[in-house]
Amino acid sequence: MSGFDLERAVSEHGRALLTRAYALLCDWHEAEDAVQDAFASAYEHSGKFDGKSELAWLMKITENKCLDRLRRHKTVSLEELGDAAGSVTDSYDAGYSPPVIAALGKLSAEERAVVLWRVCDELDYGEIARRQHISPGAARKRAERAKKRLAEYLRDYEKEGRA
Amino acid sequence: MRGNDDMLISDALAQLYNDIPVPDLMPGIRERIDANRKRRKPVRTAIVAVIAAALLITGCAAALGGFDWLRGVLDNDGFTDVVSPVERSVSDQDIEFSVIAAQRYGDTALLYVSLRDTSGRDRLSNGIYTNLRTIDAGISNSQIVYFDEETNTVVYTLTVRLDPEKNYERLKLRMNRIDTEIGSDLRMKPEALSVSLSDFESGPSVISEPGKILPVELGRRIPEIPGAQLGHVGMIDGKPFVQIVVPLEGDVVSFNPIAYVLDAAGNRYDAEVIMMNVDENTEYTINVGAYFVYNLVFDASKESLEGGTLYFGGAYSNEIYGEWEIEVELRSEPLQLDYTIDVPVDGGIIEDVKVSLTPVSLSVEGIAPTAEAAEAALGGRPVTEKGIYNDDYISYSGAHESEGGFEFYFRIYYNSTVMPEDVTGIKIGDNIIPLQ
């Protein structure tokens, strides 16, 4: 193992990774599981950490764990729920569901990832395009569209909160 | 400069960061580390070694990666008792993809698949990701159940949801990407390319438009980058650009490039790199194509670049691209029991709830009079003589208003086998409803 100190890393980065996982998965329990998976994986592969940015390395692992969970649950199913999706009560209730999560939950997983990479990580469109295997033009369009929709949802929630 | 939308989103996420209650993560992390250690425990390696030795002597069917091998290494896994051997393999990029066993139970198929690196480079681990998928059906869950370091073999279980209207005698599995390492990059130091930077105006002059893709052309080889060819050298939006086209093959293809030009005076001009996938006809594709294209766009005048030297380097991500496809025969077992029960909930009874049991799953669906009753009915568990079975995960569940009330449904998949005939009741809420 390298000098990776698991407990310190959990203490320093746990909150950031949970926030990212929660924003990507929109499910508190799934997010907690994904972050625990990520730390366990990081611990086991810590010899491969290049020592540069621990948070960036852990974030990448966490995102991969989240994307894996999304892929696993993909067939859970939007087709099946169809147009009734708005009225569906998902059993994966987060228990703690702030407005930003409710708003993110209205975007697709790909859109959520794009917004987070663009707004939080300030990635350029070339990198987003590479990660999603789309063209930079498509990445830009996807990001702009997703940000606009998310902002609209957030404003709606703000209005509801004030009303 | 950030727009209002960006700021609104950024503030909301910052608030989320500040507000979330961070639980004690360590116990769960330790559990996972311990579980992974057990999964890789030396005794299993020893079992593999013993089986391999037996194979040399007897030539028996316990071949590495075969069904008997699987039963040997997954000694506590009940699923191996309810699947049939398949043992079909394909190989590409020195990765052998096998379907070891499969079985269909009604609208669910359970499969064991494995990946093995036969190159000796140990590229696989229990942290890999793949884009393994089925054609015409959906994978509800896939999880790594075994990893053997010695033979660099990963075994997955796949739970596949089948369209009940279709008769799946065969199932096709396809994969073309394996992400082998997380967070590890190989670096390629930028090196000078033998590309002449003197004639930007003779190439295409392109005005970029949103969503429009640059033209791609295959030209002469660039000897400094294995397999690479020079595409266009031209102008885009008045800026000089150089196009490098690299075939997608082998296991190191995802690349985060750095490109710049050094002029005679040592001034450096960095490129913005626009990347895209194209197919064998150099047409843009959203999927994994035949080539990866790097368009190096310089925010500099062509005069300042002319006569300069182009440098190209960067960091590789470890991904293996290939074509793995297997069609397997799905044997069907009539091990499904169906019941109709009445479920008591607060404030009444939900009548005619349909329950289906297979060795790998429990499905419940019905129509409740109220949303609260539907909510209360979600999340049942099978009950056997041994007690309430809780070692499972919910694949999907939900409730929505319909004509007759509130339709609800859920399905759970077990983490080990529960034979339908052993299930004596269903626990829903605080009640155990007997099955007769």
Interface residues (C-beta under 8 A of the other chain):
Chain A: L6 E7 V10 G14 R15 A16 L18 T19 Y22 A23 E32 D33 V35 Q36 D37 F39 A40 S41 A42 Y43 E44 H45 K48 F49 D50 W57 K60 I61 N64 L67 D68 R72 H73 K74 T75 V76 S77 E80 L81 A84 S87 V88 T89 D90 S91 Y92 Y96 P98 P99 V100 I101 A103 V115 L116 V119 C120 D124 G126 E127 A129 R130 H133 I134 S135 P136 G137 A138 R140 K141 K147 K148 L150 A151 L154 R155
Chain B: N4 D5 D6 L8 I9 S10 A12 L13 Q15 L16 Y17 D19 I20 P21 V22 P23 L25 M26 G28 I29 R32 I33 N36 S125 G127 Y129 G138 I139 S140 N141 S142 Q143 R161 D179 E181 I182 G183 S184 D185 S208 E209 P210 G211 K212 I213 S254 N256 E272 V273 I274 M275 M276 N277 Y284 I286 N287 V288 A371 A374 E375 L378 G379 I394 S395 Y396 S397 G398 A399 H400 E401 F410
